[in-house]
Each structure stands twice: as structure tokens, then as C-alpha cells.
Amino acid sequence: MIAALRFILYFDPMFKGGYTYILTNKHRTTLYTGVSSDIIGRTYDHKTHRYKYSFSDRYNLEYLVYYEVFDGIEDAIAREKQIKKMRRAKKETLINAINPGWEDLYDSVLKDLL
């Protein structure tokens, strides 16, 4: 199902946007900020440790706790750069504003996009 959905998102000529997202691990000790045009597929890659020895693999970053949607991938990339420059406390404020329990948002994103 993920492969089929990934195909739809990548080849949908109407979707030109992107997502900026933040992942964390079980103990919330590490934050990772990323950008993708396919938030479902990319988060799935993180959850399944597709890229061995990557930062997200080493620190077990499997929980999607924050994301933003953009009309253009360029805007998503610019926002990713802004967030990466932020101190951890500011990133925590962003997360707490939309997800105070730091719940994994992956399933809700999956439902919203299907």
C-alpha cells in the first residue's frame, strides 16, 4: 500500500508542494528536521530504518511529532532551514503548539491523505 501511495504522490501532476517535518525517538532525546514531497513515504522510510547508518537510524527517530504543509517544495526547504537553525527549546514550542502530547502523527497523516 505504501508503494502505491508513494507512486500516486510522486506522479500526481497536481501536487507540487512539500512538507517540513520533525521526528523524535521514544525518549524524545533527539530531534530531526527534514523536508519531503512525500511525507508518508519518507516517514515510513524513517520508521523502517530504510537507510542504515543514517542519522535517523542511529538515533531511532521513528515518531513524527510535527509537520507543516507548503504549496511549493522551495518554501518547505526554506522552512526546514529556518527550523534547523532554531534552538531545541524553540523547536519544542513548535511541537507543543500543535501536538502537546508529542503523539506520533503518522497514522493521522496517513488517514488524512488517503
Secondary structure, 3 states (H helix, E strand, C coil): CHHHHHHHHHHCCCCCCEEEEEEECCCCCCEEEEEECCHHHHHHHHHCCCCCCCHHHHCCCCEEEEEEEECCHHHHHHHHHHHHHCCHHHHHHHHHHHCCCCCCCHHHHHHHHC
